[in-house]
Structures are given as structure tokens and as C-alpha cells.
Amino acid sequence: MRKSPWVLFVFIIIGGLLGGILGEILHVIAPQGTIQNIFSTHFMPGLSPPLTIDLVLMKLTLGFSIKVNVISVLGMFVGVYFYKHM
């Protein structure tokens, strides 16, 4: 059975989303200290400031950013694992 790369993409996105949600929950629940610092560490790759194209008739603004933390990366790896063992 041939697996689609789109299914892999969906598994990675869902794993990242669930991991990100779990990371935010653990950030709120965890006591102050090292554990909370680990869960609150994130980076946001993306376009900052957004790209603006002025075409006189209309102005287009394009931009995105992704908030990635440790648990969301772990969730992406779990998504790849489930994809391979599907």
C-alpha cells in the first residue's frame, strides 16, 4: 500500500497542534521554575514585518508566523511515528 505525502503532512500538522496545546496547558499548570521555563520556551519563525505590495488599485499584505515549542516538536515526531506504523 502506497502512502500519500499529504497524509504525512496532515499527521505532522495534527501532531504539532496537539503538542502545542499540551505545551500551553503544561505551561499554565507547571509550578514556577525550570519545568515552566522549558514549556514556555518557544520560537516564532515567519515574516516579520509582513510583506506589503502596493498595486495602486489594491494593497496586498502577506505574512505568517508559527509558534513552535518543545512539546509541539515532540508531537510532530509522534505524528511521523503514527504515519509509519499506520
PDB file of N, CA, C and O in Angstrom:
ATOM      1  N   MET A   1       0.842  -1.182   0.000  1.00  0.00           N
ATOM      2  CA  MET A   1       0.000   0.000   0.000  1.00  0.00           C
ATOM      3  C   MET A   1       0.889   1.248   0.000  1.00  0.00           C
ATOM      4  O   MET A   1       1.777   1.384   0.842  1.00  0.00           O
ATOM      5  N   ARG A   2       0.647   2.144  -0.936  1.00  0.00           N
ATOM      6  CA  ARG A   2       1.427   3.377  -1.061  1.00  0.00           C
ATOM      7  C   ARG A   2       0.804   4.464  -0.194  1.00  0.00           C
ATOM      8  O   ARG A   2      -0.403   4.700  -0.242  1.00  0.00           O
ATOM      9  N   LYS A   3       1.648   5.120   0.597  1.00  0.00           N
ATOM     10  CA  LYS A   3       1.172   6.184   1.479  1.00  0.00           C
ATOM     11  C   LYS A   3       1.383   7.538   0.809  1.00  0.00           C
ATOM     12  O   LYS A   3       2.411   7.779   0.177  1.00  0.00           O
ATOM     13  N   SER A   4       0.414   8.396   0.955  1.00  0.00           N
ATOM     14  CA  SER A   4       0.458   9.713   0.343  1.00  0.00           C
ATOM     15  C   SER A   4       1.278  10.680   1.200  1.00  0.00           C
ATOM     16  O   SER A   4       1.196  10.641   2.428  1.00  0.00           O
ATOM     17  N   PRO A   5       2.073  11.551   0.556  1.00  0.00           N
ATOM     18  CA  PRO A   5       2.786  12.567   1.333  1.00  0.00           C
ATOM     19  C   PRO A   5       1.836  13.560   1.996  1.00  0.00           C
ATOM     20  O   PRO A   5       2.197  14.177   2.998  1.00  0.00           O
ATOM     21  N   TRP A   6       0.641  13.723   1.459  1.00  0.00           N
ATOM     22  CA  TRP A   6      -0.340  14.627   2.065  1.00  0.00           C
ATOM     23  C   TRP A   6      -0.815  14.081   3.408  1.00  0.00           C
ATOM     24  O   TRP A   6      -1.069  14.842   4.342  1.00  0.00           O
ATOM     25  N   VAL A   7      -0.935  12.748   3.497  1.00  0.00           N
ATOM     26  CA  VAL A   7      -1.335  12.144   4.771  1.00  0.00           C
ATOM     27  C   VAL A   7      -0.236  12.378   5.810  1.00  0.00           C
ATOM     28  O   VAL A   7      -0.533  12.670   6.968  1.00  0.00           O
ATOM     29  N   LEU A   8       1.025  12.252   5.406  1.00  0.00           N
ATOM     30  CA  LEU A   8       2.144  12.542   6.307  1.00  0.00           C
ATOM     31  C   LEU A   8       2.076  13.991   6.775  1.00  0.00           C
ATOM     32  O   LEU A   8       2.265  14.266   7.960  1.00  0.00           O
ATOM     33  N   PHE A   9       1.812  14.911   5.869  1.00  0.00           N
ATOM     34  CA  PHE A   9       1.697  16.331   6.211  1.00  0.00           C
ATOM     35  C   PHE A   9       0.590  16.558   7.238  1.00  0.00           C
ATOM     36  O   PHE A   9       0.770  17.318   8.189  1.00  0.00           O
ATOM     37  N   VAL A  10      -0.548  15.906   7.048  1.00  0.00           N
ATOM     38  CA  VAL A  10      -1.671  16.042   7.983  1.00  0.00           C
ATOM     39  C   VAL A  10      -1.284  15.490   9.355  1.00  0.00           C
ATOM     40  O   VAL A  10      -1.598  16.101  10.377  1.00  0.00           O
ATOM     41  N   PHE A  11      -0.602  14.335   9.389  1.00  0.00           N
ATOM     42  CA  PHE A  11      -0.170  13.756  10.660  1.00  0.00           C
ATOM     43  C   PHE A  11       0.805  14.687  11.378  1.00  0.00           C
ATOM     44  O   PHE A  11       0.716  14.846  12.596  1.00  0.00           O
ATOM     45  N   ILE A  12       1.726  15.301  10.650  1.00  0.00           N
ATOM     46  CA  ILE A  12       2.684  16.222  11.258  1.00  0.00           C
ATOM     47  C   ILE A  12       1.971  17.456  11.803  1.00  0.00           C
ATOM     48  O   ILE A  12       2.271  17.895  12.913  1.00  0.00           O
ATOM     49  N   ILE A  13       1.039  18.022  11.049  1.00  0.00           N
ATOM     50  CA  ILE A  13       0.293  19.203  11.495  1.00  0.00           C
ATOM     51  C   ILE A  13      -0.546  18.886  12.725  1.00  0.00           C
ATOM     52  O   ILE A  13      -0.549  19.655  13.687  1.00  0.00           O
ATOM     53  N   ILE A  14      -1.256  17.765  12.706  1.00  0.00           N
ATOM     54  CA  ILE A  14      -2.089  17.402  13.853  1.00  0.00           C
ATOM     55  C   ILE A  14      -1.220  17.126  15.074  1.00  0.00           C
ATOM     56  O   ILE A  14      -1.560  17.545  16.181  1.00  0.00           O
ATOM     57  N   GLY A  15      -0.101  16.428  14.888  1.00  0.00           N
ATOM     58  CA  GLY A  15       0.811  16.180  16.000  1.00  0.00           C
ATOM     59  C   GLY A  15       1.371  17.467  16.570  1.00  0.00           C
ATOM     60  O   GLY A  15       1.470  17.611  17.788  1.00  0.00           O
ATOM     61  N   GLY A  16       1.739  18.409  15.709  1.00  0.00           N
ATOM     62  CA  GLY A  16       2.242  19.699  16.166  1.00  0.00           C
ATOM     63  C   GLY A  16       1.195  20.506  16.902  1.00  0.00           C
ATOM     64  O   GLY A  16       1.493  21.138  17.915  1.00  0.00           O
ATOM     65  N   LEU A  17      -0.049  20.491  16.394  1.00  0.00           N
ATOM     66  CA  LEU A  17      -1.130  21.222  17.059  1.00  0.00           C
ATOM     67  C   LEU A  17      -1.428  20.640  18.441  1.00  0.00           C
ATOM     68  O   LEU A  17      -1.545  21.377  19.420  1.00  0.00           O
ATOM     69  N   LEU A  18      -1.550  19.318  18.510  1.00  0.00           N
ATOM     70  CA  LEU A  18      -1.830  18.691  19.804  1.00  0.00           C
ATOM     71  C   LEU A  18      -0.676  18.902  20.778  1.00  0.00           C
ATOM     72  O   LEU A  18      -0.902  19.138  21.965  1.00  0.00           O
ATOM     73  N   GLY A  19       0.553  18.819  20.287  1.00  0.00           N
ATOM     74  CA  GLY A  19       1.706  19.081  21.143  1.00  0.00           C
ATOM     75  C   GLY A  19       1.752  20.523  21.611  1.00  0.00           C
ATOM     76  O   GLY A  19       2.094  20.787  22.763  1.00  0.00           O
ATOM     77  N   GLY A  20       1.416  21.454  20.744  1.00  0.00           N
ATOM     78  CA  GLY A  20       1.385  22.866  21.126  1.00  0.00           C
ATOM     79  C   GLY A  20       0.334  23.151  22.178  1.00  0.00           C
ATOM     80  O   GLY A  20       0.571  23.906  23.120  1.00  0.00           O
ATOM     81  N   ILE A  21      -0.832  22.541  22.012  1.00  0.00           N
ATOM     82  CA  ILE A  21      -1.895  22.712  23.006  1.00  0.00           C
ATOM     83  C   ILE A  21      -1.461  22.112  24.338  1.00  0.00           C
ATOM     84  O   ILE A  21      -1.650  22.730  25.385  1.00  0.00           O
ATOM     85  N   LEU A  22      -0.881  20.914  24.308  1.00  0.00           N
ATOM     86  CA  LEU A  22      -0.404  20.278  25.538  1.00  0.00           C
ATOM     87  C   LEU A  22       0.697  21.105  26.195  1.00  0.00           C
ATOM     88  O   LEU A  22       0.733  21.223  27.420  1.00  0.00           O
ATOM     89  N   GLY A  23       1.586  21.672  25.401  1.00  0.00           N
ATOM     90  CA  GLY A  23       2.640  22.520  25.939  1.00  0.00           C
ATOM     91  C   GLY A  23       2.094  23.759  26.625  1.00  0.00           C
ATOM     92  O   GLY A  23       2.588  24.154  27.681  1.00  0.00           O
ATOM     93  N   GLU A  24       1.072  24.380  26.031  1.00  0.00           N
ATOM     94  CA  GLU A  24       0.451  25.555  26.662  1.00  0.00           C
ATOM     95  C   GLU A  24      -0.254  25.182  27.965  1.00  0.00           C
ATOM     96  O   GLU A  24      -0.196  25.930  28.941  1.00  0.00           O
ATOM     97  N   ILE A  25      -0.916  24.030  27.981  1.00  0.00           N
ATOM     98  CA  ILE A  25      -1.585  23.575  29.211  1.00  0.00           C
ATOM     99  C   ILE A  25      -0.550  23.302  30.299  1.00  0.00           C
ATOM    100  O   ILE A  25      -0.732  23.709  31.446  1.00  0.00           O
ATOM    101  N   LEU A  26       0.533  22.617  29.943  1.00  0.00           N
ATOM    102  CA  LEU A  26       1.579  22.323  30.921  1.00  0.00           C
ATOM    103  C   LEU A  26       2.274  23.595  31.407  1.00  0.00           C
ATOM    104  O   LEU A  26       2.710  23.660  32.556  1.00  0.00           O
ATOM    105  N   HIS A  27       2.377  24.587  30.554  1.00  0.00           N
ATOM    106  CA  HIS A  27       2.966  25.871  30.953  1.00  0.00           C
ATOM    107  C   HIS A  27       2.134  26.534  32.046  1.00  0.00           C
ATOM    108  O   HIS A  27       2.681  27.117  32.982  1.00  0.00           O
ATOM    109  N   VAL A  28       0.816  26.441  31.926  1.00  0.00           N
ATOM    110  CA  VAL A  28      -0.074  27.053  32.912  1.00  0.00           C
ATOM    111  C   VAL A  28      -0.091  26.240  34.208  1.00  0.00           C
ATOM    112  O   VAL A  28      -0.107  26.809  35.299  1.00  0.00           O
ATOM    113  N   ILE A  29      -0.087  24.918  34.090  1.00  0.00           N
ATOM    114  CA  ILE A  29      -0.216  24.046  35.259  1.00  0.00           C
ATOM    115  C   ILE A  29       1.095  23.915  36.032  1.00  0.00           C
ATOM    116  O   ILE A  29       1.075  23.818  37.259  1.00  0.00           O
ATOM    117  N   ALA A  30       2.222  23.910  35.342  1.00  0.00           N
ATOM    118  CA  ALA A  30       3.519  23.646  35.984  1.00  0.00           C
ATOM    119  C   ALA A  30       3.878  24.733  36.989  1.00  0.00           C
ATOM    120  O   ALA A  30       3.578  25.907  36.772  1.00  0.00           O
ATOM    121  N   PRO A  31       4.519  24.344  38.087  1.00  0.00           N
ATOM    122  CA  PRO A  31       4.948  25.341  39.075  1.00  0.00           C
ATOM    123  C   PRO A  31       6.104  26.190  38.530  1.00  0.00           C
ATOM    124  O   PRO A  31       6.787  25.793  37.586  1.00  0.00           O
ATOM    125  N   GLN A  32       6.308  27.351  39.134  1.00  0.00           N
ATOM    126  CA  GLN A  32       7.400  28.235  38.728  1.00  0.00           C
ATOM    127  C   GLN A  32       8.723  27.492  38.848  1.00  0.00           C
ATOM    128  O   GLN A  32       8.930  26.730  39.792  1.00  0.00           O
ATOM    129  N   GLY A  33       9.603  27.710  37.907  1.00  0.00           N
ATOM    130  CA  GLY A  33      10.922  27.085  37.963  1.00  0.00           C
ATOM    131  C   GLY A  33      11.342  26.545  36.620  1.00  0.00           C
ATOM    132  O   GLY A  33      10.910  27.022  35.570  1.00  0.00           O
ATOM    133  N   THR A  34      12.187  25.547  36.675  1.00  0.00           N
ATOM    134  CA  THR A  34      12.797  25.003  35.468  1.00  0.00           C
ATOM    135  C   THR A  34      11.768  24.390  34.531  1.00  0.00           C
ATOM    136  O   THR A  34      11.827  24.609  33.321  1.00  0.00           O
ATOM    137  N   ILE A  35      10.833  23.631  35.071  1.00  0.00           N
ATOM    138  CA  ILE A  35       9.832  22.963  34.233  1.00  0.00           C
ATOM    139  C   ILE A  35       9.015  23.986  33.459  1.00  0.00           C
ATOM    140  O   ILE A  35       8.785  23.816  32.261  1.00  0.00           O
ATOM    141  N   GLN A  36       8.575  25.041  34.125  1.00  0.00           N
ATOM    142  CA  GLN A  36       7.782  26.061  33.431  1.00  0.00           C
ATOM    143  C   GLN A  36       8.625  26.787  32.385  1.00  0.00           C
ATOM    144  O   GLN A  36       8.108  27.152  31.329  1.00  0.00           O
ATOM    145  N   ASN A  37       9.899  27.001  32.655  1.00  0.00           N
ATOM    146  CA  ASN A  37      10.777  27.641  31.675  1.00  0.00           C
ATOM    147  C   ASN A  37      10.922  26.784  30.419  1.00  0.00           C
ATOM    148  O   ASN A  37      10.975  27.315  29.310  1.00  0.00           O
ATOM    149  N   ILE A  38      10.985  25.474  30.586  1.00  0.00           N
ATOM    150  CA  ILE A  38      11.095  24.580  29.427  1.00  0.00           C
ATOM    151  C   ILE A  38       9.843  24.678  28.570  1.00  0.00           C
ATOM    152  O   ILE A  38       9.933  24.756  27.345  1.00  0.00           O
ATOM    153  N   PHE A  39       8.662  24.675  29.211  1.00  0.00           N
ATOM    154  CA  PHE A  39       7.412  24.712  28.448  1.00  0.00           C
ATOM    155  C   PHE A  39       7.117  26.087  27.869  1.00  0.00           C
ATOM    156  O   PHE A  39       6.383  26.197  26.887  1.00  0.00           O
ATOM    157  N   SER A  40       7.675  27.136  28.460  1.00  0.00           N
ATOM    158  CA  SER A  40       7.402  28.477  27.944  1.00  0.00           C
ATOM    159  C   SER A  40       8.393  28.893  26.859  1.00  0.00           C
ATOM    160  O   SER A  40       8.190  29.915  26.205  1.00  0.00           O
ATOM    161  N   THR A  41       9.458  28.122  26.655  1.00  0.00           N
ATOM    162  CA  THR A  41      10.435  28.442  25.609  1.00  0.00           C
ATOM    163  C   THR A  41       9.843  28.096  24.245  1.00  0.00           C
ATOM    164  O   THR A  41       9.447  26.956  24.005  1.00  0.00           O
ATOM    165  N   HIS A  42       9.785  29.063  23.373  1.00  0.00           N
ATOM    166  CA  HIS A  42       9.282  28.856  22.021  1.00  0.00           C
ATOM    167  C   HIS A  42      10.004  29.804  21.066  1.00  0.00           C
ATOM    168  O   HIS A  42      10.639  30.773  21.483  1.00  0.00           O
ATOM    169  N   PHE A  43       9.891  29.502  19.789  1.00  0.00           N
ATOM    170  CA  PHE A  43      10.399  30.427  18.782  1.00  0.00           C
ATOM    171  C   PHE A  43       9.324  30.575  17.715  1.00  0.00           C
ATOM    172  O   PHE A  43       8.501  29.682  17.509  1.00  0.00           O
ATOM    173  N   MET A  44       9.348  31.719  17.043  1.00  0.00           N
ATOM    174  CA  MET A  44       8.300  32.040  16.077  1.00  0.00           C
ATOM    175  C   MET A  44       8.916  32.388  14.720  1.00  0.00           C
ATOM    176  O   MET A  44       9.168  33.559  14.433  1.00  0.00           O
ATOM    177  N   PRO A  45       9.160  31.364  13.880  1.00  0.00           N
ATOM    178  CA  PRO A  45       9.626  31.684  12.531  1.00  0.00           C
ATOM    179  C   PRO A  45       8.477  32.257  11.698  1.00  0.00           C
ATOM    180  O   PRO A  45       7.316  31.908  11.910  1.00  0.00           O
ATOM    181  N   GLY A  46       8.799  33.114  10.776  1.00  0.00           N
ATOM    182  CA  GLY A  46       7.771  33.693   9.922  1.00  0.00           C
ATOM    183  C   GLY A  46       8.229  35.007   9.317  1.00  0.00           C
ATOM    184  O   GLY A  46       9.402  35.367   9.416  1.00  0.00           O
ATOM    185  N   LEU A  47       7.314  35.715   8.697  1.00  0.00           N
ATOM    186  CA  LEU A  47       7.602  37.021   8.104  1.00  0.00           C
ATOM    187  C   LEU A  47       7.263  38.111   9.110  1.00  0.00           C
ATOM    188  O   LEU A  47       6.104  38.290   9.485  1.00  0.00           O
ATOM    189  N   SER A  48       8.268  38.821   9.534  1.00  0.00           N
ATOM    190  CA  SER A  48       8.042  39.915  10.472  1.00  0.00           C
ATOM    191  C   SER A  48       8.966  41.060  10.110  1.00  0.00           C
ATOM    192  O   SER A  48      10.179  40.894  10.239  1.00  0.00           O
ATOM    193  N   PRO A  49       8.496  42.180   9.680  1.00  0.00           N
ATOM    194  CA  PRO A  49       7.114  42.590   9.463  1.00  0.00           C
ATOM    195  C   PRO A  49       6.549  41.936   8.202  1.00  0.00           C
ATOM    196  O   PRO A  49       7.313  41.454   7.366  1.00  0.00           O
ATOM    197  N   PRO A  50       5.223  41.914   8.052  1.00  0.00           N
ATOM    198  CA  PRO A  50       4.605  41.304   6.871  1.00  0.00           C
ATOM    199  C   PRO A  50       5.006  42.021   5.584  1.00  0.00           C
ATOM    200  O   PRO A  50       5.301  43.216   5.584  1.00  0.00           O
ATOM    201  N   LEU A  51       5.009  41.276   4.507  1.00  0.00           N
ATOM    202  CA  LEU A  51       5.322  41.812   3.187  1.00  0.00           C
ATOM    203  C   LEU A  51       4.106  42.565   2.650  1.00  0.00           C
ATOM    204  O   LEU A  51       3.012  42.004   2.589  1.00  0.00           O
ATOM    205  N   THR A  52       4.285  43.824   2.262  1.00  0.00           N
ATOM    206  CA  THR A  52       3.189  44.638   1.724  1.00  0.00           C
ATOM    207  C   THR A  52       3.502  45.019   0.285  1.00  0.00           C
ATOM    208  O   THR A  52       4.574  45.544  -0.016  1.00  0.00           O
ATOM    209  N   ILE A  53       2.548  44.744  -0.598  1.00  0.00           N
ATOM    210  CA  ILE A  53       2.677  45.073  -2.020  1.00  0.00           C
ATOM    211  C   ILE A  53       1.587  46.084  -2.357  1.00  0.00           C
ATOM    212  O   ILE A  53       0.398  45.787  -2.240  1.00  0.00           O
ATOM    213  N   ASP A  54       2.001  47.291  -2.779  1.00  0.00           N
ATOM    214  CA  ASP A  54       1.051  48.345  -3.120  1.00  0.00           C
ATOM    215  C   ASP A  54       0.893  48.373  -4.626  1.00  0.00           C
ATOM    216  O   ASP A  54       1.841  48.706  -5.338  1.00  0.00           O
ATOM    217  N   LEU A  55      -0.302  48.026  -5.133  1.00  0.00           N
ATOM    218  CA  LEU A  55      -0.583  47.986  -6.568  1.00  0.00           C
ATOM    219  C   LEU A  55      -1.501  49.126  -7.012  1.00  0.00           C
ATOM    220  O   LEU A  55      -2.203  48.983  -8.013  1.00  0.00           O
ATOM    221  N   VAL A  56      -1.513  50.225  -6.315  1.00  0.00           N
ATOM    222  CA  VAL A  56      -2.328  51.416  -6.535  1.00  0.00           C
ATOM    223  C   VAL A  56      -3.821  51.091  -6.411  1.00  0.00           C
ATOM    224  O   VAL A  56      -4.517  51.730  -5.623  1.00  0.00           O
ATOM    225  N   LEU A  57      -4.316  50.132  -7.154  1.00  0.00           N
ATOM    226  CA  LEU A  57      -5.723  49.756  -7.081  1.00  0.00           C
ATOM    227  C   LEU A  57      -6.022  49.011  -5.780  1.00  0.00           C
ATOM    228  O   LEU A  57      -7.098  49.160  -5.200  1.00  0.00           O
ATOM    229  N   MET A  58      -5.070  48.221  -5.337  1.00  0.00           N
ATOM    230  CA  MET A  58      -5.246  47.474  -4.093  1.00  0.00           C
ATOM    231  C   MET A  58      -3.899  47.288  -3.415  1.00  0.00           C
ATOM    232  O   MET A  58      -2.848  47.377  -4.050  1.00  0.00           O
ATOM    233  N   LYS A  59      -3.948  47.033  -2.136  1.00  0.00           N
ATOM    234  CA  LYS A  59      -2.741  46.801  -1.358  1.00  0.00           C
ATOM    235  C   LYS A  59      -2.823  45.392  -0.769  1.00  0.00           C
ATOM    236  O   LYS A  59      -3.793  45.057  -0.090  1.00  0.00           O
ATOM    237  N   LEU A  60      -1.812  44.576  -1.026  1.00  0.00           N
ATOM    238  CA  LEU A  60      -1.758  43.222  -0.512  1.00  0.00           C
ATOM    239  C   LEU A  60      -0.762  43.149   0.632  1.00  0.00           C
ATOM    240  O   LEU A  60       0.353  43.659   0.530  1.00  0.00           O
ATOM    241  N   THR A  61      -1.165  42.521   1.706  1.00  0.00           N
ATOM    242  CA  THR A  61      -0.278  42.299   2.845  1.00  0.00           C
ATOM    243  C   THR A  61      -0.218  40.807   3.098  1.00  0.00           C
ATOM    244  O   THR A  61      -1.238  40.170   3.362  1.00  0.00           O
ATOM    245  N   LEU A  62       0.976  40.256   3.018  1.00  0.00           N
ATOM    246  CA  LEU A  62       1.178  38.829   3.197  1.00  0.00           C
ATOM    247  C   LEU A  62       2.108  38.592   4.384  1.00  0.00           C
ATOM    248  O   LEU A  62       3.143  39.245   4.512  1.00  0.00           O
ATOM    249  N   GLY A  63       1.734  37.663   5.238  1.00  0.00           N
ATOM    250  CA  GLY A  63       2.580  37.350   6.378  1.00  0.00           C
ATOM    251  C   GLY A  63       2.090  36.116   7.096  1.00  0.00           C
ATOM    252  O   GLY A  63       0.935  35.713   6.958  1.00  0.00           O
ATOM    253  N   PHE A  64       2.973  35.527   7.855  1.00  0.00           N
ATOM    254  CA  PHE A  64       2.617  34.389   8.686  1.00  0.00           C
ATOM    255  C   PHE A  64       3.655  34.246   9.787  1.00  0.00           C
ATOM    256  O   PHE A  64       4.773  34.749   9.677  1.00  0.00           O
ATOM    257  N   SER A  65       3.273  33.559  10.839  1.00  0.00           N
ATOM    258  CA  SER A  65       4.217  33.178  11.880  1.00  0.00           C
ATOM    259  C   SER A  65       3.713  31.898  12.525  1.00  0.00           C
ATOM    260  O   SER A  65       2.509  31.651  12.594  1.00  0.00           O
ATOM    261  N   ILE A  66       4.633  31.106  12.986  1.00  0.00           N
ATOM    262  CA  ILE A  66       4.324  29.823  13.609  1.00  0.00           C
ATOM    263  C   ILE A  66       4.970  29.803  14.983  1.00  0.00           C
ATOM    264  O   ILE A  66       6.162  30.084  15.110  1.00  0.00           O
ATOM    265  N   LYS A  67       4.204  29.476  16.007  1.00  0.00           N
ATOM    266  CA  LYS A  67       4.745  29.383  17.362  1.00  0.00           C
ATOM    267  C   LYS A  67       5.079  27.920  17.646  1.00  0.00           C
ATOM    268  O   LYS A  67       4.185  27.077  17.719  1.00  0.00           O
ATOM    269  N   VAL A  68       6.357  27.627  17.804  1.00  0.00           N
ATOM    270  CA  VAL A  68       6.828  26.260  17.989  1.00  0.00           C
ATOM    271  C   VAL A  68       7.477  26.147  19.364  1.00  0.00           C
ATOM    272  O   VAL A  68       8.349  26.943  19.711  1.00  0.00           O
ATOM    273  N   ASN A  69       7.047  25.150  20.149  1.00  0.00           N
ATOM    274  CA  ASN A  69       7.690  24.880  21.431  1.00  0.00           C
ATOM    275  C   ASN A  69       8.193  23.435  21.458  1.00  0.00           C
ATOM    276  O   ASN A  69       8.025  22.700  20.485  1.00  0.00           O
ATOM    277  N   VAL A  70       8.794  23.037  22.543  1.00  0.00           N
ATOM    278  CA  VAL A  70       9.419  21.718  22.646  1.00  0.00           C
ATOM    279  C   VAL A  70       8.384  20.605  22.494  1.00  0.00           C
ATOM    280  O   VAL A  70       8.637  19.616  21.805  1.00  0.00           O
ATOM    281  N   ILE A  71       7.249  20.753  23.115  1.00  0.00           N
ATOM    282  CA  ILE A  71       6.228  19.702  23.074  1.00  0.00           C
ATOM    283  C   ILE A  71       5.601  19.602  21.683  1.00  0.00           C
ATOM    284  O   ILE A  71       5.235  18.504  21.264  1.00  0.00           O
ATOM    285  N   SER A  72       5.468  20.709  20.958  1.00  0.00           N
ATOM    286  CA  SER A  72       4.908  20.642  19.613  1.00  0.00           C
ATOM    287  C   SER A  72       5.860  19.909  18.662  1.00  0.00           C
ATOM    288  O   SER A  72       5.408  19.187  17.773  1.00  0.00           O
ATOM    289  N   VAL A  73       7.170  20.089  18.843  1.00  0.00           N
ATOM    290  CA  VAL A  73       8.139  19.338  18.027  1.00  0.00           C
ATOM    291  C   VAL A  73       8.037  17.849  18.358  1.00  0.00           C
ATOM    292  O   VAL A  73       8.079  17.009  17.458  1.00  0.00           O
ATOM    293  N   LEU A  74       7.904  17.520  19.638  1.00  0.00           N
ATOM    294  CA  LEU A  74       7.722  16.131  20.045  1.00  0.00           C
ATOM    295  C   LEU A  74       6.438  15.565  19.437  1.00  0.00           C
ATOM    296  O   LEU A  74       6.417  14.413  19.003  1.00  0.00           O
ATOM    297  N   GLY A  75       5.377  16.356  19.403  1.00  0.00           N
ATOM    298  CA  GLY A  75       4.120  15.932  18.782  1.00  0.00           C
ATOM    299  C   GLY A  75       4.272  15.672  17.292  1.00  0.00           C
ATOM    300  O   GLY A  75       3.644  14.759  16.756  1.00  0.00           O
ATOM    301  N   MET A  76       5.101  16.464  16.614  1.00  0.00           N
ATOM    302  CA  MET A  76       5.354  16.225  15.189  1.00  0.00           C
ATOM    303  C   MET A  76       6.056  14.888  14.978  1.00  0.00           C
ATOM    304  O   MET A  76       5.733  14.153  14.045  1.00  0.00           O
ATOM    305  N   PHE A  77       7.019  14.574  15.847  1.00  0.00           N
ATOM    306  CA  PHE A  77       7.698  13.279  15.744  1.00  0.00           C
ATOM    307  C   PHE A  77       6.740  12.128  16.025  1.00  0.00           C
ATOM    308  O   PHE A  77       6.836  11.077  15.390  1.00  0.00           O
ATOM    309  N   VAL A  78       5.822  12.310  16.962  1.00  0.00           N
ATOM    310  CA  VAL A  78       4.820  11.282  17.241  1.00  0.00           C
ATOM    311  C   VAL A  78       3.906  11.106  16.028  1.00  0.00           C
ATOM    312  O   VAL A  78       3.517   9.982  15.708  1.00  0.00           O
ATOM    313  N   GLY A  79       3.559  12.195  15.353  1.00  0.00           N
ATOM    314  CA  GLY A  79       2.762  12.109  14.133  1.00  0.00           C
ATOM    315  C   GLY A  79       3.461  11.320  13.042  1.00  0.00           C
ATOM    316  O   GLY A  79       2.826  10.526  12.348  1.00  0.00           O
ATOM    317  N   VAL A  80       4.769  11.527  12.880  1.00  0.00           N
ATOM    318  CA  VAL A  80       5.543  10.762  11.891  1.00  0.00           C
ATOM    319  C   VAL A  80       5.576   9.290  12.292  1.00  0.00           C
ATOM    320  O   VAL A  80       5.463   8.412  11.438  1.00  0.00           O
ATOM    321  N   TYR A  81       5.730   9.018  13.585  1.00  0.00           N
ATOM    322  CA  TYR A  81       5.740   7.639  14.076  1.00  0.00           C
ATOM    323  C   TYR A  81       4.423   6.952  13.746  1.00  0.00           C
ATOM    324  O   TYR A  81       4.428   5.833  13.234  1.00  0.00           O
ATOM    325  N   PHE A  82       3.279   7.607  14.033  1.00  0.00           N
ATOM    326  CA  PHE A  82       1.984   7.017  13.730  1.00  0.00           C
ATOM    327  C   PHE A  82       1.810   6.820  12.227  1.00  0.00           C
ATOM    328  O   PHE A  82       1.216   5.829  11.802  1.00  0.00           O
ATOM    329  N   TYR A  83       2.311   7.735  11.428  1.00  0.00           N
ATOM    330  CA  TYR A  83       2.215   7.595   9.975  1.00  0.00           C
ATOM    331  C   TYR A  83       2.974   6.355   9.497  1.00  0.00           C
ATOM    332  O   TYR A  83       2.482   5.604   8.655  1.00  0.00           O
ATOM    333  N   LYS A  84       4.166   6.149  10.037  1.00  0.00           N
ATOM    334  CA  LYS A  84       4.969   4.997   9.603  1.00  0.00           C
ATOM    335  C   LYS A  84       4.377   3.671  10.048  1.00  0.00           C
ATOM    336  O   LYS A  84       4.567   2.650   9.388  1.00  0.00           O
ATOM    337  N   HIS A  85       3.656   3.682  11.174  1.00  0.00           N
ATOM    338  CA  HIS A  85       3.087   2.447  11.683  1.00  0.00           C
ATOM    339  C   HIS A  85       1.587   2.335  11.396  1.00  0.00           C
ATOM    340  O   HIS A  85       0.873   1.592  12.070  1.00  0.00           O
ATOM    341  N   MET A  86       1.129   3.058  10.416  1.00  0.00           N
ATOM    342  CA  MET A  86      -0.275   3.048  10.020  1.00  0.00           C
ATOM    343  C   MET A  86      -0.526   1.911   9.058  1.00  0.00           C
ATOM    344  O   MET A  86      -1.654   1.726   8.602  1.00  0.00           O
TER     345      MET A  86
END
